[in-house]
């Protein structure tokens, strides 16, 4: 997938999953999610010019799912 800075294409990157070219899915297998993982997901949304995504962690005792929204969107970034 192409990565943009403003309107200029600056490279490519591969996300874990991209559903219908509109929903980013980032998978983790960690004891717990930290702010850096949330920041990574939000940066992917900006770089890929997407509005929404999911950050899913399979490494904790129970699955963790955080909904991501593009930072310029007025909705909260995460909903637990």
C-alpha positions as CSV (number, residue, x, y, z in Angstrom):
1,X,0.0,0.0,0.0
2,X,1.3,3.5,-0.8
3,X,2.2,5.9,2.0
4,X,1.7,9.6,1.6
5,X,3.0,12.8,3.2
6,X,0.4,15.4,2.4
7,X,-0.3,14.7,-1.3
8,X,3.2,13.3,-2.1
9,X,3.8,9.5,-2.2
10,X,6.8,8.7,-0.1
11,X,7.0,4.9,-0.1
12,X,5.1,1.7,0.5
13,X,4.2,-0.3,3.6
14,X,2.1,-3.4,4.2
15,X,-0.5,-3.4,7.0
16,X,-1.6,-6.7,8.6
17,X,-5.1,-6.6,6.9
18,X,-7.0,-4.0,4.9
19,X,-10.7,-4.8,4.5
20,X,-12.5,-3.4,1.5
21,X,-9.8,-0.8,1.0
22,X,-11.3,1.1,3.9
23,X,-10.7,-0.6,7.3
24,X,-7.2,-1.1,8.6
25,X,-6.6,-4.1,10.9
26,X,-3.4,-4.1,13.0
27,X,-2.7,-7.3,15.0
28,X,-0.5,-7.6,18.1
29,X,0.5,-10.4,20.4
30,X,1.6,-8.6,23.5
31,X,1.0,-8.9,27.3
32,X,-0.7,-5.5,27.0
33,X,-1.2,-2.7,24.6
34,X,0.7,0.6,25.2
35,X,0.3,4.1,23.9
36,X,3.0,3.4,21.3
37,X,0.8,0.7,19.7
38,X,-2.1,3.1,19.5
39,X,0.1,5.8,18.0
40,X,1.3,3.3,15.4
41,X,-2.3,2.5,14.4
42,X,-3.2,6.2,14.2
43,X,-0.1,7.0,12.1
44,X,-1.1,4.2,9.7
45,X,-4.5,5.7,9.3
46,X,-3.0,9.1,8.4
47,X,-0.3,7.6,6.1
48,X,-2.9,5.4,4.3
49,X,-5.5,8.1,4.2
50,X,-8.1,5.9,5.9
51,X,-10.8,6.9,8.4
52,X,-11.1,3.8,10.6
53,X,-9.3,0.8,11.9
54,X,-9.0,-1.9,14.6
55,X,-6.1,-2.6,16.9
56,X,-6.4,-6.2,18.1
57,X,-4.1,-7.8,20.7
58,X,-4.2,-11.6,21.1
59,X,-1.3,-11.8,23.6
60,X,-3.1,-10.8,26.9
61,X,-5.3,-13.1,29.0
62,X,-8.4,-11.9,27.1
63,X,-8.5,-10.4,23.6
64,X,-8.1,-6.6,23.5
65,X,-9.8,-4.6,20.7
66,X,-9.5,-0.9,20.2
67,X,-11.3,1.0,17.5
68,X,-9.3,3.6,15.7
69,X,-10.5,6.8,14.0
70,X,-8.5,9.2,11.9
71,X,-7.0,11.8,14.2
72,X,-8.8,14.7,12.3
73,X,-12.1,13.0,12.9
74,X,-14.0,14.5,15.9
75,X,-14.9,11.1,17.4
76,X,-12.8,9.6,20.2
77,X,-9.8,7.6,19.1
78,X,-10.6,4.5,21.0
79,X,-13.6,2.8,22.4
80,X,-13.1,-0.1,24.8
